[in-house]
Amino acid sequence: MMRTSPATASAALPPQPDMFGPMLRTWRRRRGASQLALALQSGVSQRHVSFLESGRARPSREMVVQLTTALDVPLRQRNAMLLAAGFAPAYRESNLAAPELLPVRKAIDHMLKQMEPYPAIVIDRLWNFIQGNEAATAFTVFLFEGPPPAPPPGKPPNVLHWLLDPKALRPKIANWEEVARYLVSTTYAEILADGGEPKALAFIEEIMGYPDVPASFRKLRFEERPPPVLTVDYLVGGKALSVFTTIATLGTPQDITLQEVRIESFFPADDRSDALFKSLAAKS
């Protein structure tokens, strides 16, 4: 991931002052807030919020930050709204390997190590693989019954592609339709909640292109009695493995990369799966 300075981002995306009002209105409605609610939350008068949305008033840089913070707008979209108001972006998108992120990398490494003998991986908002612990490497080799396939040139491995691709892990997931529907629908919902950024929407179109991934997968199917957690049930070389995962994010991020990092940890759903994870760790 290339590091983009505010100046570079500003040059790449010219200001669009006429778009700030509609963007503010869209985010307010997406959060289910009235103009009055936003005014109370942000400390800006309802009259001024109305004028900003209609274009009768122009915001200051501080006002944009104040309103987008009140609406909990993702940092990537806050930058877009600053640009729309005629200001340079405020939040950088760093490479995770950047020197200033060393304390965060150490914390992530610690979290991954503490998960052994269970797998844990770091992914971005679009399921691109960033790193994993030793158990994750052993688990991946087990699932693929060898090294995983190389990703397309210039692209990192992508976990959701692996799960949906008939040439990858899909044939080894016993409850594939249930898992695929859930992952596609929740990913789509998160992308829309984050503003429907073009790159993210293009990713959705990619995964919807796989066989047997119908448009209906974009919406989660209501079930009368859903299970406590959704497990992924694998059958690999005659061995059954059932896992569920947790997702952790970094608190109070001030960098786009850090806000979008996800740490996914894998846990056994039964004793048989627990024993298999421990046996894989012993072999690695």
C-alpha positions, 0 to 999 in steps of 0.5 A: 500500500503506497503512503499518500500525503495530504498534498498528494491526495489533494492533487489527485482529487480536485476540490468539489465545493458544490458536493459538500452539502449533499455529502453531509445530508447523505451521511446524516441520513445514513446515520438516521439523524435529523438536522436537530440531532446532528446539531445537538451532537456536534454543537452546531446550530440546526439553522447552520446545518440546514444552510450547509446542506443546502449550499447557502453556507460554506463550512470551515475546515474545523466545521467539516471535522466537527460534523464528520466526527459527530456522524462517525464518518470513516476517515477515508470519507472524511478526507473526501468531504474535506476535499469537497469543501475545498480543503486538503485531506487531514488523515493520511493513509500510511504503509503499515511498514512505516516507521511511525507505525512501529508501536502498532506493528509490535502490538499486532505481532503480540496479538498474533503470537498470543493466539498460538496454537490457533490461527490469527491473520491481519486483513484490510477492509477488502479481505486482502491478507497482510500477515498471519501467525505460524498457526495461520500458515499451517492452517492454510497449508492444511486447507489447500493440502499444499501451498495456496495458489499465487494471487494475480500479479500485483495483488495480495492474497484475498481471503474472501476470494479463497472462500468463494472460488470453486478452484480454491477453498469452496469445495472444502466448505460443507456449509458453503452457501450459508457461509458465503451468503453471510460473508457477502451480505455483511461485507456489502453492508459494511461497504455501504455503511462506509459510504460505498467508495468506488474501489470497495464497490468494484470489489463487491462486483468481483466477488459477485462474479463467482459461480452460484453467488446470486444477487440475493446474497447481498442481503442477509436472509432472516432466520427464525432461530439463528445459531449463536455463532456461524461456524465454517465447517471444513472437510479436508482429506477426510478430516472435519474441522469446524471453526468460528472467528472473532474480529478485532479492530484498533481503537481511536485510529487517526490513520486510514490504514489503521482504521481499516485493519482487521485482526481475525482470530480462528477458534475451534468449535468443538474438541475434534477441531481443537485437537486438529489445530494443536496437531497442526501446530506441533508439526510446524 
